[in-house]
């Protein structure tokens, strides 16, 4: 079981760095369709910021800030976004993830529809990957046994 650090310096540094790490993750996600990076890399960075909080502040504090239900919800939301965009393209008469078909409902030209579709996919992948990274690390750090299961 991970025990929180008692060192005020470590906790303060982590608290200062986490928002900047998350901001960088959002930058990587939002620029993923223009440059290297994207949903997977941004999701891993977001997950790593939450893992930093877990390591420095302990499991109970992390659970208070980010409940396990929120992690499950974000993972499900990411999968829903990804599959929803793909199915929408199918329903509009194109192939799965043929973003140019989205121009019909977005009222933009096909080039802009592709950019917006890719951005949506990047967000869905980022949510799913972040949730997976957090879930895996929570399971590894607790040995699969939650504190309420020990009682």
C-alpha positions in Angstrom: 0.0 0.0 0.0 1.3 3.5 -0.9 1.7 5.7 2.1 1.8 9.5 1.6 5.0 11.4 2.0 5.3 13.5 5.2 7.8 15.9 3.5 6.1 19.3 2.9 8.6 20.2 0.2 7.8 17.1 -1.9 4.0 17.7 -1.5 4.4 21.4 -2.4 6.5 20.8 -5.4 4.1 18.2 -6.7 1.1 20.5 -6.1 2.9 23.2 -8.1 4.0 21.0 -11.0 0.8 19.0 -11.5 -1.2 21.9 -13.2 1.7 22.6 -15.5 2.0 18.9 -16.4 -1.8 18.8 -17.1 -1.6 21.9 -19.2 1.2 20.4 -21.2 -0.9 17.3 -21.7 -3.8 19.3 -23.0 -1.3 21.1 -25.4 -0.1 17.7 -26.7 -3.7 16.5 -27.2 -4.9 19.6 -28.9 -2.0 19.8 -31.3 -2.0 16.1 -32.0 -3.6 16.4 -35.4 -1.1 19.1 -36.6 2.1 17.8 -35.1 3.6 14.7 -33.4 1.7 13.7 -30.3 -2.0 13.3 -29.7 -4.5 11.4 -27.7 -2.3 8.6 -26.5 0.7 10.7 -25.5 -1.5 13.3 -23.9 -3.5 10.7 -22.0 -0.4 9.2 -20.7 0.9 12.6 -19.5 -2.5 13.3 -17.8 -2.4 9.9 -16.1 1.2 10.5 -15.0 0.2 13.8 -13.4 -2.4 11.9 -11.3 0.1 9.2 -10.5 2.4 11.9 -9.2 -0.3 13.1 -6.9 -0.9 9.5 -5.7 2.8 9.0 -5.0 3.2 12.3 -3.1 -0.1 12.6 -1.3 -1.1 9.0 -0.8 -4.0 6.8 -1.9 -6.7 8.2 0.4 -6.0 11.8 -0.7 -5.9 10.8 -4.4 -9.2 8.9 -4.0 -10.7 12.0 -2.4 -9.6 14.2 -5.3 -10.3 11.7 -8.1 -12.8 9.0 -7.1 -12.6 5.7 -8.8 -16.0 6.2 -10.3 -14.7 9.3 -12.1 -11.8 7.3 -13.6 -14.3 4.7 -14.8 -16.6 7.4 -16.2 -13.8 9.1 -18.1 -12.6 5.8 -19.6 -16.2 5.0 -20.7 -16.6 8.5 -22.0 -13.5 8.3 -24.1 -14.6 5.0 -25.6 -18.1 6.5 -26.3 -16.5 9.6 -28.0 -14.3 7.4 -30.2 -16.9 4.9 -31.2 -19.6 7.6 -31.5 -17.7 9.6 -34.1 -16.9 6.4 -36.0 -20.5 5.3 -36.0 -21.7 8.8 -37.0 -19.5 8.6 -40.0 -21.0 5.2 -40.9 -24.5 6.5 -40.5 -23.8 9.4 -42.8 -22.8 7.0 -45.6 -19.0 6.9 -45.2 -16.5 4.5 -43.9 -15.8 4.1 -40.1 -13.9 7.2 -39.1 -14.3 8.9 -42.5 -14.3 12.4 -41.0 -15.2 14.1 -44.2 -18.8 12.8 -43.8 -19.1 14.9 -40.6 -19.3 18.0 -42.8 -23.0 17.3 -43.3 -23.8 17.8 -39.6 -21.1 20.3 -38.7 -21.9 22.6 -41.6 -18.3 23.1 -42.6 -16.2 22.0 -45.6 -14.8 18.4 -45.6 -11.2 19.6 -44.7 -12.5 21.3 -41.6 -14.7 18.4 -40.8 -11.7 16.1 -40.9 -9.7 18.3 -38.5 -12.6 18.5 -36.1 -13.2 14.7 -36.3 -9.6 14.0 -35.6 -9.6 16.3 -32.6 -12.7 14.5 -31.3 -10.9 11.2 -31.7 -7.8 12.5 -29.9 -9.9 13.6 -27.0 -11.6 10.3 -26.7 -8.3 8.4 -26.9 -6.8 10.7 -24.2 -9.7 10.1 -21.8 -9.5 6.4 -22.3 -5.7 6.2 -22.0 -5.6 8.5 -18.9 -8.3 6.3 -17.2 -6.4 3.1 -18.1 -3.0 4.5 -16.8 -4.7 5.6 -13.5 -6.6 2.3 -13.1 -3.5 0.2 -13.7 -1.3 2.2 -11.3 -4.0 2.2 -8.6 -4.3 -1.6 -8.9 -0.5 -2.1 -8.9 0.0 0.3 -5.9 -2.7 -1.3 -3.8 -2.0 -4.9 -4.8 -5.6 -5.1 -6.0 -6.8 -4.8 -2.4 -8.6 -1.6 -1.6 -8.5 -0.2 2.0 -12.2 -0.8 2.5 -11.7 -4.5 1.5 -9.3 -5.1 4.3 -11.8 -4.4 7.1 
